[in-house]
Amino acid sequence: MSVQKLTNAQNTLLVIKNRLSFFDDFTNDEVLKITKDVEFKKYKKGEFIFEQSEKSKEIYYVINGSVDVLLGVQKKGSYSISYENHVHLATLSKRAIFGEMSAITSEPRSARIVSHEDDTSLLKFGIDDVPRKDNKVIIAILYQKFVEILSEKLKTTTKKIYSEN
């Protein structure tokens, strides 16, 4: 892929790829082969990035600002899936990554993500996980790295739950 044809968002992704543990061992060309729809997004305080139970597979990287992770309880008696009584689980700041679980499992989002402050800048991208001759090994390695990241997040969450009890 020619450098001249890259968008600003793709160039930024290549610059920060070494900060993303799941891209550590990949070349720039490999990263470009397995990512798609790379774009910058800017949010004001209180704006939703995505809603709990939403179906989407994009991954987000926090460039500036921060976001809140909120978990709600499903409303009883509602014909559509909606949530209330949201509990604050975490605030993610610069260099944090989120959204990878839905990218892997294709399951709906497990939490609501809201901008914590004005001028929160995110890099949003999808993973092109359709196996082809030129990307099968890359995708296998990527999924292995996702499993490692999610395992670490689970350990951290478990420790937090036990320390609060």
Phi, psi and omega in degrees: 000134182282137180298327181296335184272357182280145175280167175301320180295318178295319177299319178297317178302318179293325179292320184267358188305328180287345175276346180261107188303333181282351175252003185316308189266008184263146173283167177301317180299321179293319178299317180293330179291329186252001175249155180210161175051046181282128180206156173274143175226139179237137184229150173265162179306131177089351179286141178282133172272310168206162185256149175302135180080359177293144177262111174197160186235016182282154176249145182237142175236129182278114178275311178217153178085204181202164179227152177257139175258120184237140179241127181250167177258134182297133179293137177279143174076010180268138179287329176255160179283118176216160188232154178218176177052053182293138178250136179283120179265321184193160169242124180255133183240194186317133179078004177280156178234143177209162180096356185291334182296315178292329177296326181277312189269343187063015176277158176300159180301138183269355180208164173268138176241127184230141177296131182273338183210164177295154177060036172283122182250129181235150169255122184249136178206156176255166176250126177273091186259020174283115184297130174224167180308319188274358183226002185302313181293318180300315180296318179300316179294318180300314180295324176299318179293321177299318179299318179297316180296313181294325177297318178296317179297321178295317177300315180297316180295318179298316178298319180297317180297314181292327180287336179277344181264000000 
